[in-house]
Amino acid sequence: MKHLQILCILLLLPFLAFSQGYRKLTRQGNKAYKEQDYATATINATRALQENPKFKKSVELFEKSIIKVNRWYELKIQLLEKSANTYQGITSVGEAKRIKEYYQKLVDVQNELLFFPEQVKLKNKTLVQDHTKEYNPQLAMATQRVNEYNLLAAQGLYEQGTELFEKANQKSDFQKAYHVFNSINSYVPNY
């Protein structure tokens, strides 16, 4: 009899741990919301609601984060677009990568909204529909830009390294050229 009780407890433990996952997701989502990571907040709230559609804290988190997520990242992207629109050196690569990351977060949010539970009672019944957008074309363009900028950065570093190598007279000059050539791999591996 004792073994049967232990077996039942062991079988129920994963279920109990899983059933409380919505609370953890909501706590993590609230923390992300405070840190202005609205994508993580929205995704965590959606996943928590998939586990427990009636958990009020998850509903509240979802309602306040879904309103901010698209617009906040779109504004961030607009600010970066001004300086990253044309390649202006290696710093443009970092800006282009951040734009791609922001679009990826938006796509992740939209993908998660596909699984939003219908039985969740929201204050605004069209909240999910109103904030569902298609970001895949922009993500594809951002990815293409990152690839182009990486190639331009690698070409620029190659030219800089070649120039340093040709002018090198001392060991330290050759080392500088080596470091420039070596940094190319962070933009285009095996260039």
Secondary structure as the mmCIF struct_conf table of DSSP 4:
data_model
#
loop_
_struct_conf.conf_type_id
_struct_conf.id
_struct_conf.beg_label_comp_id
_struct_conf.beg_label_asym_id
_struct_conf.beg_label_seq_id
_struct_conf.end_label_comp_id
_struct_conf.end_label_asym_id
_struct_conf.end_label_seq_id
HELX_RH_AL_P HELX_RH_AL_P1 LYS A 2 SER A 19
TURN_TY1_P TURN_TY1_P1 GLN A 20 GLN A 20
HELX_RH_AL_P HELX_RH_AL_P2 GLY A 21 LYS A 34
TURN_TY1_P TURN_TY1_P2 GLU A 35 GLN A 36
HELX_RH_AL_P HELX_RH_AL_P3 TYR A 38 GLU A 51
TURN_TY1_P TURN_TY1_P3 PRO A 53 LYS A 54
HELX_RH_AL_P HELX_RH_AL_P4 LYS A 56 ALA A 84
BEND BEND1 ASN A 85 THR A 86
BEND BEND2 GLY A 89 GLY A 89
HELX_RH_AL_P HELX_RH_AL_P5 ILE A 90 LEU A 113
TURN_TY1_P TURN_TY1_P4 LEU A 114 PHE A 115
TURN_TY1_P TURN_TY1_P5 GLU A 118 GLN A 119
BEND BEND3 LYS A 123 ASN A 124
TURN_TY1_P TURN_TY1_P6 LYS A 125 THR A 126
HELX_RH_AL_P HELX_RH_AL_P6 LEU A 127 ASP A 130
TURN_TY1_P TURN_TY1_P7 HIS A 131 HIS A 131
HELX_RH_AL_P HELX_RH_AL_P7 ASN A 136 LYS A 167
BEND BEND4 GLN A 170 GLN A 170
HELX_RH_AL_P HELX_RH_AL_P8 LYS A 171 SER A 183
HELX_RH_3T_P HELX_RH_3T_P1 ILE A 184 SER A 186
TURN_TY1_P TURN_TY1_P8 TYR A 187 TYR A 187
BEND BEND5 VAL A 188 VAL A 188
TURN_TY1_P TURN_TY1_P9 PRO A 189 ASN A 190
#
